[in-house]
Amino acid sequence: MSQYIDGFVLSIPKDKLAAYKKLATKAGKIWRELGALDYRECVGDDLEAKGMLSFPKLAKSKPEEVVIFAYAVFESRKQRDAVNKKIMSDPRIAAICGATGGIFDCKRMAYGGFKSLVHV
């Protein structure tokens, strides 16, 4: 059975990256505890590919922002749905969301669920 992946792309002000990392680390531990097989938060480093749409343009990042690409891996969509239900009702996640303090704008975050197509 192929795995299921939730993916996220968002922009974070460079001067708030350490605070975001702290929150994301807490969130990732909860995701894993509640059933995600893997959880990653990645900060953009080499994002300007000639002839392609860059992640900063895709994320509508401002010059003072960095792009975060994040994902969580699950056994299946069914298992992802069950885990996400637990995550969204977990008071620790509510506290983390309340503690974002303007670190990022959820309305500018892209999110989606993906079926795994190739895994080598």
C-alpha positions in Angstrom: 0.0 0.0 0.0 1.3 3.4 -0.9 1.8 6.0 1.8 -0.1 9.3 2.1 1.6 12.7 2.6 0.3 16.0 3.9 2.4 18.9 2.4 2.7 22.5 3.5 4.4 25.5 2.0 4.5 28.8 3.9 6.6 31.9 4.4 8.2 32.9 7.7 10.0 36.2 8.5 13.7 35.5 8.8 13.9 37.1 12.2 11.2 34.7 13.5 12.7 31.5 12.2 14.1 30.4 15.6 10.7 30.9 17.2 9.0 29.0 14.4 11.5 26.1 14.7 10.6 25.8 18.4 6.9 25.6 17.7 7.4 23.3 14.7 9.5 20.9 16.8 6.8 20.7 19.4 4.1 20.1 16.7 6.2 17.5 14.9 6.6 15.5 18.1 2.8 15.5 18.6 2.3 14.5 15.0 4.6 11.5 15.4 3.2 10.6 18.8 -0.3 10.5 17.4 0.6 8.4 14.3 2.6 10.2 11.6 5.4 8.0 10.3 7.6 10.9 9.5 7.4 14.7 10.0 9.8 17.2 8.4 10.0 21.0 8.3 12.6 22.3 5.8 13.8 25.8 5.3 14.5 27.1 1.8 18.2 27.3 0.8 18.7 27.0 -3.0 15.4 28.1 -4.4 16.1 30.0 -7.6 16.0 27.5 -10.6 16.2 29.2 -14.0 13.2 28.6 -16.2 11.0 27.4 -13.3 8.7 29.0 -10.9 10.6 29.5 -7.7 9.3 28.6 -4.2 9.5 32.3 -3.1 7.3 33.3 -6.0 4.9 30.4 -5.4 4.7 31.2 -1.7 4.5 35.0 -2.4 7.3 35.5 0.0 8.5 39.0 0.8 12.3 39.8 0.7 12.5 39.5 4.5 11.0 36.0 4.5 12.1 32.4 4.0 10.1 29.6 2.6 9.3 26.5 4.7 8.4 23.3 3.0 7.0 20.8 5.4 5.4 17.3 5.2 4.0 14.5 7.3 3.9 10.9 6.1 1.1 8.5 6.9 0.3 4.8 6.2 -2.8 5.8 4.2 -5.3 8.5 3.7 -7.7 6.7 6.1 -4.9 6.7 8.8 -4.0 10.3 8.0 -7.7 11.4 8.5 -7.8 9.5 11.8 -4.5 11.0 13.0 -5.5 14.6 11.9 -8.8 14.3 13.8 -6.7 13.5 17.0 -4.2 16.3 16.2 -6.9 19.0 15.7 -8.6 18.1 19.0 -5.3 17.9 20.9 -5.1 20.8 23.4 -1.3 21.0 22.9 -1.8 21.8 19.2 -4.4 24.5 20.2 -1.8 26.0 22.6 0.9 25.9 19.8 -1.5 27.6 17.4 -2.3 30.2 20.0 1.4 30.8 20.6 2.2 31.6 17.0 2.1 35.3 17.8 2.2 36.5 14.3 5.1 34.2 13.3 3.2 33.3 10.1 -0.1 34.0 8.3 -2.2 30.8 8.0 -4.0 32.4 5.1 -0.8 32.4 3.1 0.0 28.8 3.8 -0.6 26.2 1.1 -1.7 22.7 2.3 -2.8 19.5 0.6 -2.9 15.8 0.9 -1.0 13.7 -1.7 -1.1 10.1 -2.7 2.4 8.7 -3.0 3.3 8.1 -6.7 6.9 7.0 -6.5 8.9 5.8 -3.5 12.3 4.3 -4.2 
